[in-house]
């Protein structure tokens, strides 16, 4: 991505500091706390079994402790997005209880958040949800910010660009941005009326504008964008691009990649708390004022590990009715599962878990081939009573099912691209692994080199994947699941998630399909996939993945000698459990 920064007014940081409003001479200390990618981890208790987990309730314990130590008037609290998706609670208040004030808005008000940036998964919930939350957060004084979500009619931004806050005797401008790559993951009806501009193209202009108009003492940029490489090459990862180049930003708060990271530089600092309420990002800013002007700024940053058992008991009790409502909704029995489903089995070959996902897709009229990937890294759904709660392990996202026209050859090449991210044909490993920690999955020592949620397999076919061959010649499609010939030149109706159909993971682009013009290929759109799973289980009552093989077909890694290496790789990933 080319950096096209063209500031409307060329202001340097020193000039911006000089034009600050009049301050009393002396020293000021501002404490900055940030969260991001909380993904609905609001409650400290699981809905089944009463287990303790990381939560925003525990985050509040630490926030209160810092406020008590530093003075609440000196603490700025900001979130960098992805708040409205990822848990039973978010689903319930997004789509079940749609009349009450959204629990997220009430949490932000309860904890006295100063500003919240919009995340891509917040947009994924759709207009009724995020429009409602935008109104409620405005009423609560928090603000839902995304200055790069621009109205299509040219009438400004869809969400506010910034919010002014006063803390520690300082005027603070908090600018917010969402992920610029939303178009690649979400269908257009979800974000109708707007489009998303690369943050790097506008942030310097915005900072200069806000500094000129508001004359703040401190500028914070909260962006739901990953750190990235800092070279302008990754549209969904622009944080380091901004951190390296933009003048006049004191604090940059980011997220999206789920990797906790902080950095302090001479004139600015960066905070990324990771995800799922595991850390609270923490920093201090020391300012010295002489002659009414800020003459020096220094920064400190660190990450506060969150102890799940430290959940604020007062906050827990305050939101107990909401927890009980979500729990009661999600522990309802909806059917029976014949065998355990382990999501991690998907990486070693055909699995019962993926058989369920493929069956759900192929169960819809007009779908001939299913393309799907595991979306929970390491979850287990036990045989027996199947609860609504289990659907969040089976399918944690709010994606729709799309039916897309593809030729047989395009299907084969998509599978080749998928398995190329998944396996390798040289060295001691079959699975494409890398040593080191992976904060997104919680893995230590070994993890996948690529994102597991892009490991697509196919249902409706019989095929093999030869791990000894290079990309392009690994996938051998024998026939359709019912024995009919598979024809490379024929056009098939292929079911896949709206994420994949919109270009997510870049697999379709790798095949040569223009995801910017998918309308000519889309033949049907079905509801949100978790809803389809629920309907299917209600229809069949008993879910037996093995009984569906006549519809799903089969696939396997070959030769058989590869199984020993795959088992060793799986042990590196998951141990002996």
N, C-alpha and C positions, 0 to 999 in steps of 0.2 A: 504494500500500500504506500503510495507516494504521499509524503507529508506536504500539504498545501497550505501551511499556516501563513495567513496574510492578515496580521493584526490591523484592525480598523484605525487604531491610534498607536504609534510605536512608543509604548511606555516601558521603561526598564524598571526593575524592582526598586532601585534606589529612588527613582522619581516618584513611584507609587507610595513609598514610605513617607517621602517628604510631603505628599499632599494629604496625609491622614488628618482627621479632625484633631482639634487641640486636646492633648492629654496632660494630666498632671505629671510633673517630673517625678521619677522614681522607678522602681522595679515592679514588674507585673509577672505573674505566673498563671498560665492557662493549662489546665489538664484536659486532655482529649481522650475520650473512650469511644471505641467503635466495635460494631458487630457487622457481620455479613453472612449471607447464605445460611441463615438460621433454618430455613426450610421447615417451618412449622414445629420445631422442637420446643413447644411452649410448656407442656406439662412434664413434670419430673417423674411421672409414673407411667409405665406401659399400660395398655388397655386390657391386656390379658396376662395374668400371673403376678401383677403388681410389682414388676421389676423397676429398679431405679435407673434413670438414664440422664444424660446431659439435657439441660433445659434452660429456657430463658428465665425461669424462676431462680435457678442457680446463678445465672448471669446477674440477676438483680441483687443478689447477696453481695457480689463484688462491687457492683455500681454503688450501692448504698454505703459500702465500706469506704470507697474512695471519696464519695461526697462528704461523708462524716469527717474524714481526715483532712480534706483539702477545702471544704466548704462548698455547698451545692452551687453557690453563685459563681464558682470558679471552674466548674466542670461542664464541658461540652460533650453531648452524647449523640452519636450519628450512626446510622445503619446504611450499608452499601447494597442492599437489595437481595432479592430472592427470599421473600418472607412468606408469600401466599401459597406455596405449593410444597408438597413433600411429606405430608403426614395426615393421619385421620382427621385431626382437628382442622387443618386448612380445608380439606375436602368438605367437612361438615358445614363450616361457616361460609364456604364459597357456594355450595350447591344444594345443601339441605335446609339449613336455617338461613333463609335469604331475607327475612324481614327484620330480625334483630340487628342492632349495631354490630358490625363485624368485630370479632374478638381481637383481631390484630390491631385494629384502631384503638380498642380499649387498652390493650397492652402497651402500645406506644404512649398513650396518655398517662397510664398508671406509672410507667417508668420515666416519664418526662423526657422522652426523646426530643431532640431539637430539630432533626431533619432526617429524611429517609430517601435514598435514591431508589429508583424503579429498577427492578431486575427483569431479565428475560422471562423467568418463570412467573413473575408477577403479571406480566403481559399475557402469558399463556392461559391465565384463568378466564380471559375474555372481558369484553367491555362491561357487562353488568357488574362484575366483581371489582375490577380495578377502578372503574368510574365511581362506584360507591365508596371504595376505600379512599380515593382521592378527596372526595367531598368530606368524609369523616375526619381524615387527618388534617385537613385545612381547618375544620372546626376545633380540632384538638390542639392546634398550634404547632403541629410537627411538620407538615408539608411533605408531599410526595413529589420528588423532583426528577426531571429528565429533560434537560435543555436541548438534547439532540433528537428528541421525538418531535418532528416538525409537522404542523398541520398541512394537509395537501392543498388547502385553499389559499395558502400563503399568509394566513392570519396569525402568525406567531407559532409558539410551541404548544403542544397538546398538554403537557404538564409544565408547571412553573420551572424556570431556569434556576432560581436561587431563592434563598430565604435569609433575612437578616436576624442576627441573634446578638444579645449582649451578655457577655460572661467576663468575669475577672476585670470589670471596668473597661472592657474592650468591645469595639464594634466588630462583629464577625460576619462575613458573608460566606454562606455555605452554598456552593453550586452543585447541582446534581446531574448525572448523565446515566443513561441506560446502555445496554450492550448494542453496539451498532450492527451486529450480525444477526439480529432477530429475524430478518427476512429469510435467512437460510434455514430456519428451524420451525417457524410457525406459519400457518396458512394466513392469507391476507385478510380474511374476514375477521380474524381475531384482533388485528391491529388496524382495522379500516379507519380511514380518515387521517392517517398520518404516515410518515416514512421516517427512516432512521439515518441520520447523518454520521459519518465517522467522527469520533470525538476529536481526533487530531486536527481535523479540518476547521474546527470552530472554537476550541477551548481557549486559545490565546485571545481571539477576538472577544469572547465572552468575559474573560477575566479582566481585560482592559476596560471593557464597557462597565462592568460592575464596580471596578476600582474608581473609575472616573465619576460614575453616578453616585455611588454610596459612600465613597471615601472610607472604606473599612480599614481597621488596623490589622486584621488577620483575614486571610482568604483560605477556605477549605474547599477542595474539590472531591466530592464523593461520587465515584463512578463504579457501576457494575460492569467491570471489565477486568480481565485477568492481567497479571503482571506482564507476561509475554517476554520477548527477547529484547525489547527496547530498540528494535531496528525498523519499526514501522511495517513489518511483514505480515502481522496477524490481526485481522479486523476485530476479532473477539477478545483480543489481548492488547489493549492500548495503554495500560497504566504506566509501564516503564517508559513508553514513548513520551507520554505527557511529563512524567517525572524528570526525564532527561532534557526536555526542551522548553517547557512552558515557563515563562517568567511571571513572578507575582503570586504564585501559589505556595502557601506556607505548609499546609497539610494536604497530602493526597491519600484518600481512603478508598480502597478498591476491594474487589472480590471476584467471584465467578469461578476461579480455578480451584477453590477449596484448599489452597495451600497456605498455611499461616506464614506470614513474612512481615518483618519490619525493617526499616532502614533509616538511618539518620545521616543527613548531609549538612553542609555548612549553612545553607539557606532554606532548607526544607526537610520534611520527613514523610515517610510512607508507612501506612498501617493496613494490614490485611489479617483479619482474625481467623482465617481458615473457613470452617463451616460447622454447622450443627451444634452450636453452643459449646464447643470444646475449649475455646479460648476467648478471652476478652483482650482486644488490642488496647494498649495503654501508652500514653505519651505525655510529656510536659514540654511547654514552650515558655522560655524565660525572655522577657523583653525589658530593655532598659530605655527610659525616656529622658532626654535632656533637651531643654528649651522647647518643650512641647512636641518634640519629634522622636520617633523610634530610631535609636542609633545602633542597637544591636539586638540580635535574636539568636538564641541557642535552643537546641532540641534534645530531648531524651525519648527513647522508645523501648518498649518491651512487650512481651506477651504474657498474660496472666493465665496459667492453666486453670480450668474450671473443674472443681470437685463436684461431681454430680450430687453428692449427699448434702451439699450446702444450700439446697433450695430454700428460698425465703418462705418460712411457714406462714407468714401473714399474707403474702401474695398467693400462696397455694390455697389458703382458705377463702380468699377473696374470689378466686376463680373456680372454686369447687363445683358450683352448679354447672358451669360450662364443661368441666372435665366429665362430670357424671352424664351429661347429655351426650357428649361424643362417645364415651365408653358404652353407654346403653345402646346407641345406634350401631356401633361397630361390632358388638359381640353377638349379634343376632346370627343364628344358624341359617345358612342359605342352601346347604346341600351336604353331600358326603364325598370325601376323597378316598379312593381305594388304596393309594400308595403314597408314601412320602415324596414330596417334591423338594429336591435340593438344587438351587439355582447354579451352584458351582459345577455340577455335573455337566453343564452345557459346554464347558471348555474342552472336555475330553472326548466329545462325540455327541451323537444323538442322545437326548435326555428326555425324561418324562416331563420336566418343566417346560422345555421348548415344544414338546409335543402338544401340551395344553395351549400354548400361545398360537401355534400353527393351526390347531383345530378350531380355535375361536375365530381366526381369520377366515379359514376355509368354510366355516359354518354359515357364512353370509352369502346370499344369492349373487351369482355372477363372478365369484372369485375362483380362479383356476389354480393359481400358485400363490403361496404365502412366503413373504420375506420378513423375518423377524430376528431380533437379537435379545440376549438376556439383559434385563434392565435392573435387576437386583444382583449385586456382586456376589454375596454369599449369604443367602437366606434359606430357611427351611420351613416348609408347610407340612405339618404332620398329618398322616392318614387319620381318618375319622371325621368328626364333625367339621365342616368347612364354614368358617365364620366370615362375615363381611370384612372383618379386620384382616383376614388373610389375603384379601384382594390387593391390599397395599404392598404386600411382599411380592405377590405375583406380578403386579403392574403398578409401579409407584408414580407414574406420570399421567398428565391429563392430555395425552395425545389422542387424536381421532384416528380412525381407520380410513385410508384412502385406497381406491382401486385405480390402478394406473396401467395404461397400455404399454407393453414392452414386447419386443421381439424375443424369441427364444435365445438368440445369440446375446442380446443385451442382458438377459437373466443370467446366462452362463458367465459373462464377463463381470457382472456385478458380484457374483459369488467368488470369482477369481480375485477380485479386488478385496473382498472381505477376508478371505482366507489368507491373503498375503499380509494382512495386518495381524493375523491370528497365529500363523505358523511359519516355520522356516525349514529349509531343506539342507542345512549344513550345521556342523557343530554338534555338541552333545545334547542340545535341547531340540524338541519338536515345537513346543509352544514358544512364541516369541517373547522371552522374558528379559528383564533387566534387573541387575542388583540395585538395592537402595529402597528407601522408604517411599510409599505412595500415600499421601495424606487424603486423597479423594476416596480411596477404598479402605484405608486403615491398615494396609499391608505393610509389613516390615521385612527387610532383608531382600525379598524378591517380589516383583510385581510384573504385570504385563507392560510391555513397551508401549502399547497403544490402548486406546479406550475400549474396554470390554463391551460397551453398549453399541459399538459398531461392528461386532462379530456376528454378521448376518448369516443365517442358514436358511434353507428353503424347505417348505412343506408343499406336498402335492407332487413331489418328484421322487424318483429313485436314482441315487447318484453316489459316487465315491470321490474322495479327495486324496490324491496321492502325495504324501508328504516328502517323497524323494524327488519330485519334479519341481521345476521353477514355475513362477507365476505365469499364467497363460496356458499351462498344460496340466494343471493339477485336477481340475474338475471334469469328471466324466459323467454326463447325465445319460443314464441308461434308458429311461422311459418316464412317462407320467406315473403317478401312484397306482392308477387303475390298469396299467399295462399298455395304454395307448402310446403310440410313438411320440417322442419329443422332437419337435421340428424347429430348428434354429431360425428359419425364415418366417415362421408363423407368428402372428401377434397374439399375446396372451393377456388376460386380465389378472394383474398382479396386485395382491393386497399387501399394504405396508403402512407404517405409521405416517402421520402427517409430518413428523420430524424428518423422516427419511425422504418423503416425497417433496418436501420443501428444500431439500439440499443438505440436511443435517448429516454430518460426518463426511461429506464430499464424495460418497461412494457413487452416486448417480453421475456426478460431474466427471469422475474418473472413467466412467463408462462412455462418456461423451454426450450425455443427456443434458440439455439446457434446462436447468431447474428454474430459471427466470421466466420460462414460458411453458409451465407445466399444465396450464388449463387445457391445452389441446390434447393432452394425454390422459387427464383425469376423467374417468367415466362414472365414478360414484364417490360419495363421501358418506361414511357411516358415523354414528355417534362416538363419543369418547370410549376408548377401548375398555376401560374398567367397567363401564356400563354394559358393554357387549359381553364381557366375561360373566357379569352378574346375571344377565338375561339367559345366557347359555346354561349356566348352572341351574337356574330356576326351571328351565325347560327340561333338562336331562336328569336333574335330582342327584344322580351319582356320576362322579367324574372319574373315569378310568382311562388314563393316557394310553395304555397298551391296546385298548379296544378300538382306538382311532387310527391305527396304523394303515388300514385299508384306504383311508382318506389322506393321511399325512404322507405316506410313503416311508422310505428309509434312506439314511445316508450314513457313511462311516469313513474314517480315516483308513487308508491302506498304505503300505502292506501291513499285515497283522503284527509284524515285528516292531512297528512303531508304538504299539500300546505300552510296551515296557518303559520307553523313554517318556511317553506322555504321563504315565503313572508317577514317574520320578519327578517330572515337572510339577505335577499337581501337589506332590508332597512338599516341594519347595515353597509353593504358594500357601498351602493350607495346613501343613504338618500332617500328623497321623489321624486327625479327627475324622 
